Amino acid sequence: MGWSTIPKVITGVKALSKTGAKSVDKWKSLAAKSKLKMAKDALEQTFKKTDESLKKFGKTVKKQKKILED
């Protein structure tokens, strides 16, 4: 493309027209939402694992209490 064709290309796209591309703010917003969703999912998995561990610990405590009472 030579210098003589550049003004024709620039005038071919109207200012502030929608080209179908997403804006940078839109991409950043989507990325932030995705990060929050991943953090939420990771936190839920942590709570599930902690809950399972506490249930096992509760069973162990009950067994030890029973052993000590005998």
N, C-alpha and C positions, 0 to 999 in steps of 0.2 A: 504494500500500500504506500503510495507516494503522498507527499504533502498536499497535493491538489485534491485528493479524495477524502481527506479527513473532515473538512467542513460538511461535506455531503452526508457522511456517516453520523456526525454529531447532530445535525438538523433532522435526521431520520428518527430519532428518539426524542419524544417530547419530555420536557422537564417535569419531574414528579409523576411520571406515568408508572403504572404498575406493570412490571415485567414478569411477574410470577415468582420472583425470587423473594426469599425471606430476608428481613432486615437483620442487622447484627443484634439489635436488642431482642428480637424474637428468638434468635438462636441461643443467646445467653440465657434468656428466660427458660427455654426448653431444657438447656443443660442444667440449670439450677434445679428445676423441678425433678429431673432425672436423678441428680445427686441426692436430693431429699428423699426420694422414693427408695433409693438404694440404702441410705442410712436407716430409714424406717424399717426396711426388711431385715437388715442386719441386726437392728435392735430387737425386733420380734424374735429372731432366731436365738439371740442371746437369752432373752427371757424364757423361751421354751427350754433351753438347755439348763438354765438355772433352776427352773421349776422341777425338771426331772431330777436334778441333783438333790434338791431339797426333799423331794419325796423319798429318794433312796436314803438320805440321811435320817429322815423321820423314822423309816422302818428300822434302821440300824439302832437308833436310840431306843426304840421300843423293845427291840431284842435284847439290848444290853440291860435295860431296866428290868426286864423279866428275868434275865440271868442273875442279876444282883439280888433280886427279891427272893429267889429260891434258896 
